[in-house]
Amino acid sequence: MIIWAIAVAACAYQALAMVACARFRAKAVSRPRPLARISHQPGETSLDAAGTSACATGLEDRLSCSARGAGSQPAASRLVGTPSFPASILKPVHGLDEGLAPAIESHSKLDGEYELLCGVRSLNDPAAALIARFPRARVIECRTQTPNGKVGTLIDLAREACHDVLIVNDADIRVHPDYLRRVTAHLRDPEVGLVTCLYRADGSTLAARFEALGVACDFAPSVLLGWLLGMQEFAGGSTLAFRRADLDRIGGFETIADYLADDYQLGRRLRALGLKCVLSEAIVSTHLGGGWREVWAHQVRWARTIRVSNFAGYVTLPITFATVWAIVAAFAGNWIAAAGLLGVRIIMALEAGWATMGSRDVRRLWFLIPLRDLFAAAVWAAGLLGRAVTWRGQRLQIDSEGRIRC
């Protein structure tokens, strides 16, 4: 009975994840009508009032309306087709890697009015010379010292930014020309404080491609299922779009300078203001590299960061390990449950990774998904204990709240 109960719960998770992926995909291809100007209520921050706004669509608005039983079309969904407003893109850069040049190039071809500010810790960083080859980008030497060096860079970049909408994304993030319009759309709604994106990973080594399977087949569907169930926990370094005024209300980047998971902490503080964190339908891309040791270190760092940031969510992750429970069922002699679990898992992985995220690695390496699931279970176990992580070549200790302890 216990095995059947676990099998049913694991299958239910996989099935709900498929529903979430299908709804996201349907939303991404829809073409809703343009939105008339949203009124600004007293005491609320409005991009129209600040002279900065944008447009895109939003899965989470439809899902939250469904949860509330509302029948009206989400405001953000009606924004598609309106022009984007000025934005400052803040991109912290640390060293030269394979994905940097394509990322800067993609940001140099965006539609709309914007500035691209790339922060380095020293102008002697080889990345500075590469970025300088792109006229659209501006290199800024950042000197503010913080436990999280990335946040110190963001503090200096925010001081240099001239627009009221700020967009933060990681150094190797690649985007499409309509990125600004899609990402900043929700910020026209004064109840929205943060917009984030899913990301698709492209690996340059077998180990990196193996890691990318997890991004497409585990991480992305879990985020989409969270939005389906009305959760707004995810705020990723792939994209963080918000108003400068709201950043000032939480005390600026300085308030998150001690935390390793700066993206999660930013989202948490903006939600504490009563603002919503929403998911754009835009999918950005990132580059992964390194060997098996680097992949393991990266995954364990991520796991331990999640554990100290959201312990309740972390301890429930094993229900998603369908392959593990399929093996348990097989050893118990319940071959029907084992086959059913494994079959549903493969279908969900293809639905999420191939049909929704468009990952070429999922299409080519789908047969490795069960092995990737076992790897994820091992990472989860390693992340359950310990507070040491490797980040940017440094060995760091984090406390129970996720702060970096030097």
PyMOL commands that set and color helices and strands:
alter all, ss='L'
color gray80, all
select helices_A, chain A and resi 2-29+47-50+59-68+76-79+100-107+126-132+149-160+179-188+206-228+244-249+253-256+262-272+292-309+311-315+317-320+322-331+335-356+360-383
alter helices_A, ss='H'
color red, helices_A
select strands_A, chain A and resi 87-92+114-120+137-141+165-168+192-203+240-243+276-288+388-391+394-398+404-405
alter strands_A, ss='S'
color yellow, strands_A
deselect
rebuild
show_as cartoon
